Amino acid sequence: MSILTDDSLEFAKAHIIKFYDSDFFPRAFEFEAIWHSWDEVKRDLCSRNVKSLQVVTPRTMTSMKPKFGFRVVQQLDPLNTLIYTALVYLVANQIEAARAPKDSFIACSYRIDLGNGSLFSYGNGFAEFVSQSESLSKQYQYVLATDITDFYNQVYLHRLSNAIESADHNLKALAGDIEDFLSRLNQKASQGVPVGPAASIVLAEGVLIDIDSFLVSKGVFHTRYVDDFRIFSNSESKLFSILEELTLYMYENHRLTLSSEKTKLIGTREYADEILHNQYELERIELFEMLEMFNPYSGELEEVPVPIDDEETLANAQISILAAKVLERKALDLGLSRALIRKAKKFKIDGLAQILLEKIDFFAPVINDVCLYLNAVSSPDFIEKHQFLVVDLSRSALMERGLVRLWVEWYITSNKALLSNRDLAEFIRSSPNLASQACLAIALRDISWVRTHKSRLNHVGDWERRSIIRASQVLPSDEKKHWLKQVEREALSNLDKYVAKWIRETT
């Protein structure tokens, strides 16, 4: 059995502070409570073996896909996020060492490099994947393009454990504990890693190590981005045989299947014309390049002085043009739309807001980026100008989509000026999300709401319970401290206790 180390937990803390705990959900406020009691949290987590640590069922919702349908996404309980990230930290270097060498351009996606709270080296590897695909398409006559069906949700946990142990035999016990932890997250199901946490990317790459090795052993050249494979040969019949053998190998060894809809065996000239160099992709690359035109940074950290007023004028004009280009497409391009919105957010370019709010149905699959952007550019003047578009959004059919509503409520409750709008305040008051109601109670200092709900504390779910504890900050000081001390003594979980202590000692 394994025990978490101080180093692994310190890394996990740095990672969570620097990045989101999930790509799909608002950042959990509970982390502030964890950092407040950090020494106590570490002592507790390092004092017991991993199998004895509490595992809570993740928050699970659906994220809209651009064309049609949904994918399941998850947000782990904050302490479980900390544990999960620390566990993956302990195996990440060994997984990276066992992967195909970086300069082979076989496994292009997410090269692991632990440092400054990051799990990965700079860039996600997609550019290298495209470049290597183009290079190999010039050397060979045929390409087999395929990917794995519902990869993250289908990862077989015992095979994941085997992959970690294969990377380093000294990791056998830790690999078993990771398998057990994930199984408990999945309510004892034997398949699936959480979709959302960055730590899952590391484990997914570990699973694919032996599949890369299998293809190399077959004497063909291939490159891969996550579960998206490009396999090259001068023999069409050989690639067809490879497809059959790969299908069987992945099923027998991983219980994974290839997507028939996304599997193609075509000539590399056709591949280059239809996929690499088609008008859509060329225009897409051009748009990505345009997004860098008004970037006042030559690198992540080195700032280049620019005239701010001129820069803002250029940026707003460019953003409007690029937004129109994105809207011309039949379906939302996730990569382009995220790049566009994040660029506008980084430089607080508010000219994109009206476009996003008026075309929110189109941009709903990236609602997290939309709301983070809106929050970044919101000011009293901005809110006065755009609040009625936000009201329209709150009345739209999109509010029937749980994750979309969660993000819209997060944006509204993060801006007290919006809550002065009676319609938006009532929208939050009637929310099915108790956490959003708690944020409203804090913003409006609604003591009656807190008093009503604190008597029901042990009759709601984990996330809701902690939101009620947080909202107790509006109570009169004597009442607040007396109740929070009681909560600490009788807490149903350590995280409840940390949140109560944080509120009691800081408000």
C-alpha positions in Angstrom: 0.0 0.0 0.0 1.2 3.5 -0.8 1.3 6.8 1.1 1.3 10.2 -0.5 4.5 12.3 -0.1 4.9 15.9 0.9 6.5 16.6 -2.5 3.5 15.1 -4.4 1.0 17.2 -2.4 3.0 20.4 -2.8 3.1 19.8 -6.6 -0.6 19.1 -6.6 -1.3 22.4 -4.7 0.9 24.3 -7.2 -0.8 22.7 -10.1 -4.4 23.4 -8.9 -3.5 27.1 -8.1 -1.9 27.6 -11.5 -4.5 25.7 -13.5 -8.2 24.7 -13.2 -9.1 21.6 -11.3 -11.4 20.7 -14.3 -11.6 22.1 -17.8 -15.4 22.1 -17.7 -16.5 23.5 -14.3 -15.9 26.7 -12.4 -13.0 26.6 -9.9 -14.2 25.2 -6.6 -14.0 27.7 -3.7 -13.2 24.9 -1.3 -9.5 25.0 -2.4 -9.2 28.3 -0.5 -10.3 26.5 2.6 -7.8 23.7 1.9 -4.9 26.1 1.5 -6.0 27.8 4.8 -5.5 24.6 6.7 -2.7 23.3 4.4 -0.4 21.9 7.1 -3.3 20.0 8.7 -4.5 18.7 5.3 -1.0 17.4 4.4 -0.6 15.7 7.8 -3.9 13.9 7.4 -3.3 12.8 3.8 0.3 11.7 4.5 -0.6 9.8 7.7 -2.7 7.1 6.0 -2.3 4.8 3.1 -4.1 5.8 -0.1 -6.7 3.0 0.1 -8.0 4.4 3.4 -8.5 7.9 2.0 -12.1 9.0 1.5 -13.3 8.9 -2.1 -16.5 10.9 -3.1 -18.5 10.4 -6.2 -17.6 13.2 -8.7 -20.0 15.8 -9.8 -21.1 14.6 -13.3 -22.8 16.6 -16.0 -23.0 16.8 -19.8 -21.1 19.2 -22.1 -22.7 20.1 -25.4 -20.9 19.0 -28.6 -20.7 21.5 -31.5 -22.6 19.4 -34.0 -25.0 17.4 -31.9 -25.2 15.5 -28.7 -23.3 15.6 -25.4 -20.2 14.2 -23.7 -20.0 13.3 -20.0 -17.7 15.5 -18.0 -16.7 15.4 -14.3 -15.5 17.6 -11.4 -13.8 15.7 -8.6 -14.4 16.5 -5.0 -11.6 19.1 -4.2 -9.7 16.8 -1.8 -10.0 14.0 -4.3 -8.6 16.3 -7.0 -5.7 16.9 -4.7 -5.1 13.2 -4.1 -5.6 12.3 -7.8 -3.0 14.9 -8.9 -0.5 13.8 -6.3 -0.9 10.2 -7.3 -0.3 11.0 -10.9 2.7 13.1 -10.0 4.3 10.0 -8.4 4.1 8.1 -11.7 4.3 10.8 -14.4 8.1 10.8 -14.9 8.2 7.0 -15.3 5.3 7.1 -17.8 7.1 9.7 -19.8 10.4 7.7 -19.8 8.5 4.6 -21.1 6.9 6.5 -24.0 8.3 6.7 -27.5 11.1 9.3 -27.6 9.9 12.8 -28.2 12.1 13.2 -31.3 10.5 10.2 -32.9 7.3 12.2 -33.3 5.3 9.0 -32.6 3.6 10.1 -29.4 3.2 13.8 -30.1 0.6 14.7 -27.6 1.3 16.2 -24.2 4.9 15.4 -23.4 5.2 15.2 -19.7 7.6 17.6 -17.9 7.0 18.2 -14.2 7.8 21.8 -13.1 6.3 24.9 -11.7 3.0 23.1 -11.1 2.7 22.0 -14.7 2.4 18.3 -15.8 3.5 19.1 -19.4 6.1 20.8 -21.5 5.0 23.9 -23.4 2.4 23.2 -26.1 0.1 20.3 -26.5 2.0 18.7 -29.4 -0.8 19.1 -32.1 1.5 21.2 -34.4 4.1 18.4 -34.3 1.4 15.8 -35.1 0.3 17.8 -38.1 3.9 18.4 -39.3 4.8 14.7 -38.9 1.7 13.6 -40.7 2.6 15.9 -43.6 6.2 14.6 -43.7 5.1 11.0 -43.7 2.5 11.6 -46.3 5.2 12.7 -48.7 7.2 9.5 -48.1 4.4 6.9 -48.4 1.5 6.2 -50.7 -1.2 5.3 -48.2 -2.4 6.3 -44.8 -4.7 4.7 -42.3 -6.4 7.3 -40.1 -8.3 6.1 -37.1 -9.1 6.9 -33.5 -10.5 5.2 -30.4 -14.2 5.3 -29.5 -15.0 7.2 -26.3 -11.4 6.7 -25.2 -11.3 8.2 -21.7 -14.5 6.6 -20.6 -13.5 3.2 -21.9 -10.0 2.9 -20.4 -9.9 -0.4 -18.6 -8.5 0.3 -15.1 -6.6 -3.0 -14.6 -4.8 -2.5 -17.9 -3.9 1.1 -16.8 -2.4 -0.4 -13.6 -0.4 -2.9 -15.8 0.8 0.0 -18.0 2.1 1.9 -14.9 3.8 -1.2 -13.6 5.3 -1.9 -17.0 6.8 1.6 -17.0 8.6 0.9 -13.8 8.2 -2.4 -11.8 8.8 -0.5 -8.6 5.4 1.2 -9.1 3.4 -2.0 -8.7 1.9 -1.1 -5.3 1.2 2.5 -6.4 -0.3 1.3 -9.7 -2.7 -0.9 -7.7 -3.7 2.0 -5.4 -4.4 4.2 -8.5 -6.6 1.5 -9.9 -8.4 1.2 -6.6 -8.8 5.0 -6.3 -10.3 5.3 -9.8 -12.6 2.3 -9.3 -14.0 3.9 -6.1 -14.5 7.2 -8.0 -16.4 5.1 -10.6 -18.5 3.5 -7.9 -16.6 0.2 -8.4 -16.9 0.2 -12.2 -13.7 -1.2 -13.8 -13.6 1.3 -16.7 -13.0 5.1 -17.2 -10.8 7.9 -16.1 -12.3 11.3 -15.2 -12.9 13.6 -18.1 -11.7 17.1 -17.0 -8.7 16.8 -14.7 -5.3 17.2 -16.4 -4.0 14.3 -14.5 -6.2 12.0 -16.6 -4.1 13.0 -19.7 -1.0 11.5 -18.2 -2.7 8.2 -17.4 -4.3 8.1 -20.9 -0.8 8.4 -22.4 0.4 5.6 -20.2 -2.3 3.3 -21.6 -1.2 4.0 -25.2 2.5 3.2 -24.7 2.1 -0.5 -25.7 -0.2 0.4 -28.6 2.5 2.6 -30.0 5.0 -0.3 -29.5 2.7 -2.7 -31.2 2.5 -0.5 -34.3 6.3 0.0 -34.4 6.7 -3.8 -34.2 4.6 -4.2 -37.4 7.2 -2.3 -39.4 5.0 0.7 -40.3 5.5 4.4 -39.5 2.9 6.2 -37.5 2.2 9.3 -35.5 -0.4 9.9 -32.9 -2.2 12.8 -31.1 -3.9 11.4 -28.0 -6.1 8.6 -29.5 -6.0 9.9 -33.1 -3.6 7.7 -35.2 -2.1 8.2 -38.6 -0.4 5.0 -39.9 1.6 5.1 -43.2 2.8 2.5 -45.7 3.4 1.9 -49.4 1.1 -1.1 -49.3 -2.7 -0.6 -49.1 -3.2 -4.3 -48.3 -0.7 -4.1 -45.5 -2.5 -1.2 -43.8 -5.8 -3.1 -44.1 -4.1 -6.0 -42.3 -2.7 -3.6 -39.7 -6.2 -2.3 -39.1 -7.5 -5.8 -38.5 -4.6 -6.7 -36.2 -4.8 -3.4 -34.3 -8.5 -3.9 -33.8 -8.0 -7.3 -32.3 -5.0 -6.3 -30.2 -6.7 -3.3 -28.6 -9.8 -5.3 -27.8 -8.0 -8.3 -26.3 -5.5 -6.2 -24.3 -7.5 -3.1 -23.4 -11.1 -3.7 -24.3 -10.9 -0.6 -26.5 -12.5 -0.3 -30.0 -11.7 1.9 -33.0 -14.3 4.3 -34.4 -15.7 2.9 -37.7 -17.0 6.4 -38.6 -13.5 8.0 -38.2 -11.5 5.2 -39.8 -10.2 5.8 -43.4 -7.7 4.1 -45.6 -6.8 6.5 -48.4 -3.9 7.5 -50.6 -1.6 10.1 -49.1 -2.2 12.5 -52.0 -5.9 12.4 -51.3 -5.2 12.7 -47.6 -3.0 15.8 -48.2 -5.6 17.5 -50.4 -8.7 16.6 -48.4 -7.4 16.7 -44.9 -4.1 18.5 -44.5 -4.4 21.1 -47.3 -8.2 21.5 -47.8 -9.6 25.0 -47.9 -11.1 24.7 -44.4 -7.8 23.8 -42.8 -5.8 26.4 -44.7 -8.3 29.1 -43.7 -8.2 27.7 -40.1 -4.4 28.1 -40.0 -4.7 31.6 -41.4 -7.2 32.5 -38.7 -5.0 31.1 -36.0 -2.1 33.3 -37.3 -4.4 36.3 -37.4 -5.1 35.7 -33.7 -1.4 36.3 -33.0 -1.3 39.6 -35.0 -2.1 41.8 -32.1 -0.4 39.8 -29.4 1.9 42.2 -27.5 4.0 39.4 -26.1 6.9 37.7 -27.8 6.7 34.9 -25.3 4.8 33.8 -22.2 6.7 36.0 -19.8 8.5 38.7 -21.9 6.4 41.7 -22.3 6.9 44.0 -25.3 5.8 47.7 -24.8 3.0 48.7 -27.1 0.8 51.8 -27.3 -2.3 50.6 -25.4 -4.9 52.7 -27.1 -3.8 51.8 -30.6 -3.5 48.1 -29.6 -7.1 48.1 -28.2 -8.5 49.7 -31.4 -6.7 47.1 -33.6 -7.7 44.3 -31.3 -11.4 45.1 -31.3 -11.4 45.4 -35.1 -9.6 42.1 -35.5 -11.7 40.3 -33.0 -14.9 41.3 -34.8 -13.6 40.1 -38.1 -12.4 36.8 -36.7 -15.7 36.3 -34.8 -17.5 36.7 -38.1 -15.2 34.1 -39.7 -15.9 31.6 -36.9 -19.7 32.2 -37.3 -19.5 31.5 -41.0 -18.9 27.9 -40.3 -21.8 25.4 -40.1 -20.6 24.1 -36.7 -18.6 25.7 -34.0 -14.8 25.0 -34.4 -13.8 24.4 -30.8 -10.1 25.2 -31.3 -10.7 28.5 -33.1 -13.5 29.7 -30.8 -11.5 29.0 -27.7 -8.4 30.7 -29.2 -10.6 33.7 -30.1 -12.3 34.0 -26.7 -9.2 33.4 -24.7 -7.3 36.0 -26.7 -10.1 38.6 -26.1 -10.1 37.6 -22.4 -6.3 37.9 -22.0 -6.3 41.5 -23.2 -9.8 42.4 -21.8 -11.2 43.2 -25.3 -14.9 43.8 -24.6 -15.9 44.1 -28.2 -16.6 40.4 -28.4 -19.2 40.3 -25.7 -22.2 41.4 -27.7 -21.4 38.9 -30.4 -21.1 36.0 -27.9 -24.3 37.0 -26.1 -26.4 37.4 -29.2 -25.1 34.1 -30.7 -24.9 32.2 -27.5 -26.7 29.1 -28.9 -23.8 28.8 -31.4 -21.1 29.3 -28.7 -22.8 27.2 -26.0 -20.3 24.2 -26.4 -17.6 26.6 -25.0 -19.8 28.2 -22.3 -16.9 27.9 -19.8 -14.7 30.2 -22.0 -17.6 32.5 -22.7 -18.4 33.1 -19.0 -14.7 33.4 -18.0 -14.3 36.0 -20.7 -17.4 37.9 -19.7 -16.2 37.9 -16.1 -12.8 39.3 -17.1 -14.2 42.2 -19.1 -17.1 43.1 -16.7 -17.0 46.6 -15.2 -19.9 48.8 -14.0 -20.1 50.4 -17.5 -19.9 47.1 -19.2 -22.7 45.6 -17.0 -24.9 48.7 -17.5 -24.5 48.3 -21.3 -25.0 44.5 -21.5 -27.1 43.4 -18.6 -30.3 43.1 -20.7 -28.6 40.6 -23.0 -27.7 38.6 -19.9 -31.3 38.8 -18.8 -32.3 37.4 -22.2 -29.8 34.6 -21.8 -31.2 33.8 -18.4 -34.7 33.4 -20.0 -33.5 31.3 -22.9 -34.0 27.5 -23.5 -30.3 27.1 -22.9 -30.9 27.3 -19.2 -32.4 23.8 -19.5 -28.8 22.6 -20.1 -27.4 22.0 -16.6 -23.7 22.9 -17.3 -24.6 26.0 -19.3 -26.8 27.2 -16.5 -24.2 26.5 -13.9 -21.7 28.7 -15.7 -24.2 31.5 -16.3 -25.1 31.5 -12.7 -21.4 31.5 -11.8 -20.9 34.6 -13.9 -23.9 36.4 -12.5 -23.1 35.7 -8.9 -19.5 36.7 -9.5 -20.6 40.3 -10.3 -22.6 42.0 -7.6 -23.7 44.7 -10.0 -25.6 42.1 -12.1 -27.5 41.0 -8.9 -28.9 44.6 -8.6 -31.0 43.7 -11.6 -34.2 42.3 -10.2 -34.7 39.8 -13.0 -31.2 38.3 -12.6 -31.5 38.2 -8.8 -34.8 36.3 -9.1 -33.2 34.0 -11.7 -30.6 33.0 -9.1 -33.1 32.8 -6.3 -35.1 30.3 -8.2 -32.1 28.2 -9.2 -32.1 24.5 -8.7 -28.4 24.9 -7.7 -28.2 25.5 -4.0 -24.6 26.7 -4.4 -25.8 29.6 -6.6 -28.5 30.5 -4.1 -25.8 30.6 -1.4 -23.7 33.0 -3.5 -26.7 35.2 -3.8 -27.2 35.1 0.0 -23.6 36.2 0.5 -23.8 39.0 -2.1 -27.1 40.3 -0.6 -26.2 39.4 3.0 -29.4 37.5 3.3 -29.3 36.2 6.9 -32.7 34.6 6.7 -31.6 32.3 3.8 -28.6 31.1 5.8 -30.7 30.5 9.0 -33.3 28.6 7.0 -30.7 26.3 5.3 -28.2 25.7 8.1 -30.9 23.7 9.9 -31.0 21.4 6.9 -27.2 21.1 6.6 -27.1 17.3 6.9 -29.9 16.7 4.5 -28.2 18.0 1.3 -25.4 16.8 -0.9 -21.7 17.5 -0.3 -21.3 20.5 -2.7 -24.5 22.1 -1.4 -23.5 21.5 2.3 -20.2 23.3 1.9 -22.0 26.2 0.1 -24.3 26.7 3.1 -21.3 26.6 5.4 -19.6 29.2 3.3 -22.7 31.4 3.3 -22.7 31.5 7.1 -20.1 34.4 6.8 -23.1 36.8 6.7 -24.4 35.8 10.2 -23.7 38.0 13.2 -20.3 37.1 14.6 -21.3 35.3 17.8 -24.0 33.2 16.0 -21.5 32.4 13.2 -18.6 31.3 15.4 -20.8 29.2 17.7 -22.4 27.4 14.8 -19.2 26.9 12.8 -17.5 25.4 15.9 -20.4 23.0 16.1 -20.0 22.1 12.4 -16.3 21.5 12.9 -17.0 19.1 15.8 -19.7 17.2 14.0 -18.5 17.5 10.4 -19.6 14.7 8.0 -16.2 15.1 6.2 -12.8 16.6 6.7 -13.6 19.1 3.8 -16.7 20.3 5.7 -14.4 20.9 8.7 -11.8 22.8 6.7 -14.5 25.1 5.1 -16.0 25.8 8.5 -12.6 26.6 10.0 -11.7 28.9 7.0 -15.0 30.9 7.3 -14.7 31.1 11.1 -11.1 32.4 11.0 -11.2 34.7 8.0 -14.6 36.4 8.1 
